[in-house]
């Protein structure tokens, strides 16, 4: 089933229950401390609270209740024998532990699991799906209401959609009403045998228990039996042996007995012991593992421990917490690499390599690189750095990738890598690894990492960045798109809701023919609201020569400045009228509001905007026509349009700076970045798609000759070339700006 189909099959009415539950859960700590202290939680084994389907405040409230009663709370799930969670399915419980790196195996004995068959309100009976229409589900532009499934009648086959109680039911604040217990949703405490909480019951085991157990224990004033609430039980497996073996022990006269020798891998005898003793004598910050922590930062840091795609800073920080140490990466070079014969075999370096030109805008970067396979692997490492919020690493890898992509020969030696501007020993090592093994360990780690798989899926939602994706995963505890729809739909922005609704369709690539068809329609409507002299330029990946594009970027301009004033609003309204545009996500009139003047009001405004300040609209596009439309509507008046939804950006540029707009929106991401860096450090200017300004005075720099009618550009192609010329750069054709 596609993601869109799954989306349409979700019952978002449960969001009302989840929203109402937040208020009761928020007051939990006002009601529970005194009662929690009356219960002795100290007999419990190490307890871990799952973040799934709990806000960070709700999780902290549960942890407060446990810690106030003396429970041995832990923030490392690998140390826990008892895991509490707001989940109800064995499969989800097992997945949560696997995601967090717990090594275990299922217990198949008859008395091992009592999970959902004996758990209260387990909902094992198979129920049929009941479709209903979401009331008032039309957006501001009259969109069709969504068809969704009612979660109250959802099938048991849909994971985690049944038997998860809203927090209004799970709230611990209900302990104030002890007189009655609903037998349909809870257990009669008097019929339960005393809980089995002896150490033997948890030896080398981990149990995942519903949060209901904690609520019912508080309600009854005594710890309840765990078995009816247990949804998963597993046998813990020993940790993987350390990669670094302990050094041989050299015994000498007068050594201590083995029984009192420290069992650390390295603290044995002789000089090694002396070194470690001195290191242990150094002051260390006191860390209490039971103190509250920033769950997002802590969990995110733990996720990258031991992973080869992490940054050097992260690697340095993890040396004190990691017991498994990989060997130091050394670049092995043989003397043959320096032989004269080998040197003669290498191709002559390009001029930009000889001149050490560090900016991508100073060299040609073709669409197809002879080193594209190696570049593809580097891009995966860069994505890993992006998802772990390593901004420095992302920029460094982008620079290296752009440099390698511009190199016109297949790379044969690490010497070639080290000679490229922006490539260092790290990239040379990666190439050596790739050259000898045909793969990269960092890429293998990235593709196998369960957390990054989920983060990548979230990151691909239109309107969700890397930081937001991490909040979804670590703060909200969401693990797939269904979790977002079921538990967080109302918390999403409108752009994110649209991005999730059309998730699968937005991932589809757009062929060049369709890009041209969409542009032709936009041009027709632009001429309709202006005149036939309007100029339409397709930019982005299409102009760089890509066979398929992720979205469509179109610039509209006119030699008469009055025609571009508020043009984007007029064009969008015309397209909406004929239902080419189904959603308008953003509509910016920044340039119109400043009367289309490139000169900022003051120098204080410099640097306070992003890529540009042009008028633009980000819209969702769908062709309203399809071949069998008449026949389909005749059979079913509510037949849906099968054409995929597309992302389209419509940008408006005044003619005086159209060259800057075309140069900025055409070039690859790193090329755009280096255009701005080059203008800043070489010229003292600020470049963006709305024009060029002096950083010291804020004065507009007229690179395109607009102020003199004799030098005014006759075409946008001429204007773009003048921008390169004015910046002192050699003009590069669009297909030579593919930096990746």
Secondary structure, 3 states (H helix, E strand, C coil): CCHHHHHHCCCCCHHHHHHHHHHHHHCHHHHHHHHHHHCCCCCCCCEEECCCCCCHHHHHHHHHHHHHCCCCECCCHHHCCEEEECCCCHHHHHHHHHHCCCCEEECCCCCCCCHHHHCCCCCCCCCCCCEEECCCCCCCCCCCCCEEECHHHCCCCCCCCCCCCCHHHHCHHHHHCCCCCCCCCCCCHHHCCCCCCCHHHHCCEEEEEECHHHHHHHHHCCCCCCHHHEEEEEEECCCCCCCCCCCCCCCCCCCCCHHHCCCCCCCCCHHHHHHHHHHHHCCCCCCCCCCCCCHHHHHHHHHCCCCCCCCHHHHHHHCCCCCCCCCCCCCCCCHHHHCHHHHHHCCCCCHHHHCCCCCHHHCCECCCCCCHHHHHHHHHHHHHHHHCCCHHHHHHHHHHHHHHHHCCCCCCCHHHHHHCCCCCHHHHHHHHHHHHHCCCHHHHHHHHCHHHHHHHHHHCCCCCCHHHHHHHHHHCCCCCHHHHHHHHHHHCCHHHHHHHHCHHHHHCCEEHHHHHHHHHHHHHHHHHHCCCCCEEEECCHHHHCCCEECCEEEEEECCCHHHHCCHHHHHHHHHHHCCCEEEEEEEECHHHHCCCCCCCCCHHHCCCCCCCCCEEEEEEECCCCCCCHHHHHHHCCCCCCCCCCEEEEEEECCHHHHHHHHHHHHCCHHHHHHHHHHHHHHHCEEEECCEEEECCCCCECCCCCCCCCCCCCCCHHHHHHHHHHHCCCCCCCHHHECCC
